[in-house]
C-alpha cells in the first residue's frame, strides 16, 4: 500500500508544531540569550517562562553567560529570540521590582563631584 507524500508531510509538520509549543528556552542559554531575563534568572535562581516558574541553579555569575553568548554570536552563531513577554513574571513584570539599575541610586543623588562645599 502506498502512502501519500502530502499526508506524511502534514503529519510531520503537525508533530513539529506541537513539540515547539512545549519546549522552553533558558534565557541564559547561548542559543536563546535574553540579557534582562538572564540577569534576573541568575539573581533569582530560576526564571519565568510563559507565566510558569522554572527553578534553576546557575553555577556561574551573569558575566559568564553573557561572555559565552557573545563568543557564540561572534563566531557566527544565530540566536532565536523569544517573543516579547515570554520571560515576564505573572502580571507582566520582567525583572525584580524595586531594583535600580545603573548609577548609585539615592546614595549618590545628593552628592556632586565638585569640591565647592
VOGU-3710 file (C-alpha; in Angstrom, 3 decimals, decimal comma):
1> xxxxxxxxxx> 0,000/0,000/0,000  1,361/3,395/-0,970  1,089/6,411/1,377  0,573/9,869/0,036  3,594/12,162/0,462  1,214/15,030/1,268  -0,340/13,170/4,213  3,087/12,200/5,593  4,331/15,778/5,310  1,211/17,128/7,032
11> xxxxxxxxxx> 1,649/14,714/9,946  5,344/15,601/10,319  4,537/19,336/10,297  1,789/18,899/12,907  4,081/16,924/15,229  6,813/19,540/14,815  4,478/22,415/15,679  3,115/20,586/18,705  6,598/19,972/20,087  7,597/23,629/19,578
21> xxxxxxxxxx> 4,886/24,765/21,960  6,171/22,502/24,729  9,840/23,390/24,640  11,109/26,181/26,821  14,211/28,263/26,382  16,613/29,144/29,163  17,302/32,901/28,954  20,994/32,282/29,771  21,499/29,714/27,019  23,694/30,972/24,163
31> xxxxxxxxxx> 21,067/29,994/21,567  18,208/31,931/23,177  20,021/34,526/25,311  17,935/37,342/26,841  20,019/39,868/28,782  17,453/41,120/31,319  15,858/37,711/31,860  19,270/36,056/32,321  20,368/38,632/34,895  17,129/38,080/36,776
41> xxxxxxxxxx> 17,392/34,277/36,473  20,935/34,159/37,877  19,964/36,502/40,717  16,655/34,724/41,489  17,688/31,104/40,998  15,295/30,481/38,133  13,082/32,164/35,587  9,511/32,556/34,451  8,691/31,175/31,020  5,209/31,915/29,698
51> xxxxxxxxxx> 3,958/32,527/33,219  5,401/29,382/34,834  8,343/29,375/37,247  11,319/27,137/36,423  13,886/26,916/39,236  17,475/26,694/38,004  20,848/26,532/39,677  23,299/28,777/37,837  26,800/27,824/38,917  28,403/30,941/37,430
61> xxxxxxxxxx> 27,808/34,689/37,750  25,924/36,543/34,989  29,061/37,768/33,113  29,974/34,140/32,359  26,706/33,559/30,487  26,946/36,897/28,685  30,528/36,172/27,564  29,525/32,687/26,420  26,682/34,200/24,375  28,939/36,896/22,822
71> xxxxxxxxxx> 31,556/34,301/21,836  28,831/32,211/20,207  27,430/35,205/18,253  30,892/36,470/17,240  31,705/33,058/15,792  28,609/33,195/13,586  26,033/31,577/15,859  22,391/32,540/15,498  20,197/33,410/18,453  16,497/32,622/18,408
81> xxxxxxxxxx> 14,944/35,445/20,390  11,836/34,662/22,391  8,798/36,851/21,736  8,384/39,873/23,994  6,899/38,946/27,359  7,968/35,293/27,228  10,080/35,649/30,397  7,702/38,028/32,175  6,508/37,235/35,653  2,757/36,839/36,026
91> xxxxxxxxxx> 1,461/40,398/35,925  3,936/41,402/33,194  6,989/42,425/35,256  10,224/41,136/33,683  12,847/41,917/36,325  12,694/42,156/40,102  10,527/45,008/41,356  12,306/47,780/43,231  15,691/47,125/41,666  17,510/50,216/40,448
101> xxxxxxxxxx> 19,923/49,676/37,601  22,961/51,857/36,972  24,284/54,805/38,922  24,306/54,980/42,673  20,557/55,354/43,270  19,623/57,506/46,251  23,105/57,109/47,791  24,769/59,334/45,234  21,805/61,580/44,385  22,706/64,405/46,752
111> xxxxxxx> 26,448/64,432/46,160  28,441/66,115/43,468  31,973/65,588/42,308  32,701/69,316/42,540  34,604/70,359/45,632  32,840/73,673/46,382  31,136/72,791/49,701
//
